[in-house]
Amino acid sequence: MRQRFAAVRNWSSGLVALVAYACSSGGVAPPRTATPPSPRDSASTAASHEWLVRRDTGRWRYRVQTDARVTLTADTTAPTAPIRSIAIYTITVDRTPDGLRVAGTVDSTALSAGGRVPQRTADSTNAAFGARLDSVAGLSALTMDSAHVPSCAGGLDPVVANVRSLFFTIPARVHSGATWQDSTTIITCRGSVPVASTVRRTYTAGDTTSWNGRHALRVNIMSESTLEGSGVTSAAGDSIRVRGSGTSSGLLLIDPGTAMPLTTTLTGRASVTVTSRQTSLPFDQQVTEGVTLFDGPPARP
């Protein structure tokens, strides 16, 4: 019994490290794909300023850093575990007869953890991915190359799935105070267990500013996320169920000439419960995610 409890706890701790991706940034998605976002203009106010926004082609490199502090709420003696994950992405957007296409790679990832969460070494494997990019709906049909597809049915690697933090829906015309929404569902793998995460984001346009010499549009983001999954985790037939939810908010600076982010900062909180036949482990985590552009096309006038 103790060995099984320890196995569940270690599996759960590793899961929480990956859940930080899903809850920072329901339903069943097609195999190894992400369902497209569903944008809608939910409200408007009298326009004091208005900007034209368009998607464009180019190549960008981003650093995405997620810092989480994870607590096992059922154990008051358990220390809080700090977890930091860093991923470097290269993104290329090209125009094709069928519209805009995204091709990208995860250039490197690193995960450092404290407390009882197992350490993971840096992974420099260049996992490749592709997707469609709509001028209004944003990222859809996210897929991985076959060489790096994870083991669970219909799932993506969580680091690849987190590329959605680099793409946002936005209307072609935006005025100060306008709000709009989108929603995406992606299935990720934790070992052999598929976990479906849904993120619903609400955007509110602010004013313009500058970032490293680039023209930028300020957009406030509020996000709600849920996740759920279950599966067998051992040859002995042990099964796990995971459920969770979270909220986050923050600021996005977006380039109106390309509709790509320049920098994003989100902070939030999530609760995750992992249940097996032997026990139920509730976790609480506080998460901060930062996205930074460090290489991209020249600033457009």
Solvent accessible surface area in square Angstrom, and as a share of the most:
residue,aa,sasa,rsa
1,M,164,0.73
2,R,215,0.78
3,Q,158,0.70
4,R,98,0.36
5,F,69,0.29
6,A,48,0.37
7,A,61,0.47
8,V,11,0.07
9,R,39,0.14
10,N,84,0.43
11,W,39,0.14
12,S,0,0.00
13,S,8,0.05
14,G,5,0.05
15,L,3,0.02
16,V,0,0.00
17,A,2,0.01
18,L,22,0.11
19,V,4,0.03
20,A,3,0.02
21,Y,15,0.06
22,A,16,0.12
23,C,6,0.04
24,S,3,0.02
25,S,3,0.02
26,G,42,0.40
27,G,60,0.58
28,V,135,0.78
29,A,6,0.04
30,P,72,0.45
31,P,102,0.64
32,R,90,0.33
33,T,25,0.15
34,A,8,0.06
35,T,35,0.21
36,P,76,0.48
37,P,10,0.06
38,S,74,0.48
39,P,46,0.29
40,R,145,0.53
41,D,98,0.51
42,S,47,0.31
43,A,53,0.41
44,S,79,0.51
45,T,82,0.47
46,A,99,0.77
47,A,62,0.48
48,S,80,0.52
49,H,98,0.44
50,E,90,0.41
51,W,38,0.13
52,L,118,0.58
53,V,10,0.06
54,R,136,0.50
55,R,16,0.06
56,D,21,0.11
57,T,41,0.24
58,G,21,0.20
59,R,122,0.45
60,W,6,0.02
61,R,63,0.23
62,Y,0,0.00
63,R,95,0.35
64,V,3,0.02
65,Q,37,0.16
66,T,2,0.01
67,D,44,0.23
68,A,2,0.02
69,R,131,0.48
70,V,6,0.04
71,T,43,0.25
72,L,11,0.06
73,T,72,0.42
74,A,70,0.54
75,D,35,0.18
76,T,138,0.80
77,T,112,0.65
78,A,13,0.10
79,P,72,0.45
80,T,51,0.30
81,A,6,0.05
82,P,58,0.37
83,I,6,0.03
84,R,109,0.40
85,S,4,0.02
86,I,37,0.19
87,A,1,0.01
88,I,28,0.14
89,Y,0,0.00
90,T,19,0.11
91,I,0,0.00
92,T,40,0.24
93,V,0,0.00
94,D,74,0.39
95,R,148,0.54
96,T,48,0.28
97,P,145,0.91
98,D,135,0.70
99,G,32,0.30
100,L,14,0.07
101,R,93,0.34
102,V,3,0.02
103,A,59,0.46
104,G,9,0.09
105,T,39,0.23
106,V,6,0.03
107,D,24,0.13
108,S,40,0.26
109,T,25,0.14
110,A,42,0.33
111,L,21,0.10
112,S,58,0.37
113,A,9,0.07
114,G,23,0.22
115,G,53,0.51
116,R,116,0.42
117,V,13,0.08
118,P,66,0.42
119,Q,125,0.56
120,R,100,0.37
121,T,127,0.74
122,A,78,0.61
123,D,69,0.36
124,S,83,0.54
125,T,66,0.38
126,N,84,0.43
127,A,13,0.10
128,A,34,0.26
129,F,11,0.05
130,G,13,0.13
131,A,0,0.00
132,R,121,0.44
133,L,8,0.04
134,D,65,0.34
135,S,72,0.46
136,V,77,0.44
137,A,24,0.18
138,G,1,0.01
139,L,16,0.08
140,S,10,0.06
141,A,21,0.16
142,L,1,0.00
143,T,52,0.30
144,M,20,0.09
145,D,45,0.24
146,S,105,0.68
147,A,86,0.67
148,H,63,0.28
149,V,39,0.22
150,P,31,0.20
151,S,91,0.59
152,C,2,0.01
153,A,86,0.67
154,G,13,0.13
155,G,0,0.00
156,L,0,0.00
157,D,46,0.24
158,P,16,0.10
159,V,20,0.12
160,V,1,0.00
161,A,5,0.04
162,N,3,0.02
163,V,1,0.00
164,R,12,0.04
165,S,4,0.02
166,L,0,0.00
167,F,2,0.01
168,F,6,0.02
169,T,2,0.01
170,I,7,0.03
171,P,33,0.21
172,A,64,0.49
173,R,150,0.55
174,V,1,0.00
175,H,26,0.12
176,S,27,0.18
177,G,26,0.25
178,A,7,0.05
179,T,25,0.15
180,W,6,0.02
181,Q,50,0.22
182,D,4,0.02
183,S,35,0.22
184,T,11,0.06
185,T,15,0.09
186,I,2,0.01
187,I,17,0.08
188,T,18,0.11
189,C,7,0.04
190,R,39,0.14
191,G,46,0.45
192,S,62,0.40
193,V,0,0.00
194,P,41,0.26
195,V,8,0.04
196,A,15,0.12
197,S,3,0.02
198,T,11,0.07
199,V,4,0.02
200,R,95,0.35
201,R,12,0.04
202,T,43,0.25
203,Y,1,0.00
204,T,47,0.27
205,A,3,0.03
206,G,20,0.19
207,D,64,0.33
208,T,44,0.26
209,T,47,0.27
210,S,81,0.52
211,W,47,0.16
212,N,124,0.64
213,G,73,0.70
214,R,39,0.14
215,H,95,0.43
216,A,0,0.00
217,L,0,0.00
218,R,98,0.36
219,V,0,0.00
220,N,78,0.40
221,I,2,0.01
222,M,133,0.59
223,S,5,0.04
224,E,95,0.42
225,S,5,0.03
226,T,47,0.28
227,L,5,0.03
228,E,74,0.33
229,G,10,0.09
230,S,65,0.42
231,G,20,0.19
232,V,83,0.48
233,T,46,0.27
234,S,46,0.30
235,A,120,0.93
236,A,71,0.55
237,G,37,0.36
238,D,25,0.13
239,S,47,0.30
240,I,4,0.02
241,R,108,0.40
242,V,0,0.00
243,R,128,0.47
244,G,16,0.15
245,S,58,0.38
246,G,9,0.09
247,T,81,0.47
248,S,9,0.06
249,S,50,0.32
250,G,25,0.24
251,L,52,0.26
252,L,2,0.01
253,L,17,0.09
254,I,0,0.00
255,D,17,0.09
256,P,15,0.09
257,G,18,0.18
258,T,2,0.01
259,A,0,0.00
260,M,3,0.01
261,P,0,0.00
262,L,3,0.01
263,T,29,0.17
264,T,4,0.03
265,T,72,0.42
266,L,8,0.04
267,T,71,0.41
268,G,19,0.19
269,R,138,0.50
270,A,2,0.02
271,S,61,0.39
272,V,1,0.01
273,T,49,0.29
274,V,0,0.00
275,T,55,0.32
276,S,17,0.11
277,R,162,0.59
278,Q,52,0.23
279,T,29,0.17
280,S,58,0.38
281,L,6,0.03
282,P,41,0.26
283,F,13,0.05
284,D,21,0.11
285,Q,1,0.00
286,Q,101,0.45
287,V,6,0.03
288,T,56,0.33
289,E,2,0.01
290,G,24,0.23
291,V,2,0.01
292,T,57,0.33
293,L,11,0.05
294,F,100,0.42
295,D,66,0.34
296,G,23,0.22
297,P,20,0.13
298,P,116,0.73
299,A,53,0.41
300,R,81,0.30
301,P,182,1.14
